[in-house]
Amino acid sequence: MKLEDRVAVVTGAAKGMGREICLKLANEGAHVALAARDEAPLAELAKEVEALGRRALVQPTNVVDEASVEALVARTLATFGGRIDILVNAAGITGPIETPVWEIKADDFDEVLRVNIRGTFLPTKHVLPTMIGQTYGKIVNISGTSGLRGYKYRAAYSSSKWALRGFTRTVALEVGPHNINVNALHPGIVWGPRMDKLCREKAKKRGWTYEQVYEEYVNEMALRRVTVGDDIANAVAFLCSDDSKNMTGQSVTVDGGWDV
């Protein structure tokens, strides 16, 4: 196990790729603090983590509320002996879909930036004193391929992911001398509830079928297959292990070749 007895905090843990990341980290030996807004799915996930022989902490968390994030960090430290070795910032929202910038409501734009950027900044801010003190840490920010190129009709989402890329590189420079790695993982479209929603919304706005939208995504990928949660989880585990000890400030893309 490459993460034997490491302590990981994962935001956005309740479903989708966040859930897969938690299970992968546990499979690799990490104990996991599970953070998301809804407690019920976290409790179910905790049972799966514990079935793998790892400890799990359920902590309902609003990543844009500083007091809530402080409580997450404090309870994790109290539960796992004062250590936090890994932070995966997987919480995020999609925002307006298939909407030109002149039709996006200002409040909707602000909400995407608030969740995707502030919701990454706050957990990072509050775990870093511990990581600096122990001279060890791994931070992985889940960004997206829309943070590598323009993404038509997704101005709010793309803006937030470009910002995450800049945040990642800047923090990597600041904490590198303390033996802390900070990297961004850029998934493409990932199969699950979020992709399902994207396909349905695009189909509705375009007057297409669901299948036409899905096939458009697939045909844009060099490998002609859609990324699944386990693909992302494997990449996260690599970035959280010492296999990637000399990588920091990097953008790692897992998208089936969509951005090629």
Secondary structure, DSSP 8 states (H G I E B T S, - for coil): -TTTT-EEEEES-SSHHHHHHHHHHHHTT-EEEEEES-HHHHHHHHHHHHHTT--EEEEE--TT-HHHHHHHHHHHHHHTTT---EEEE------S-SB-GGGS-HHHHHHHHIIIIIHHHHHHHHHHHHHHHHT-EEEEEE--GGGTS--TTBHHHHHHHHHHHHHHHHHHHHHGGGTEEEEEEEE-SBTTHHHHHHHHHHHHHHT--HHHHHHHHHHTSTTSS-B-HHHHHHHHHHHHSGGGTT--S-EEEESTTTT-
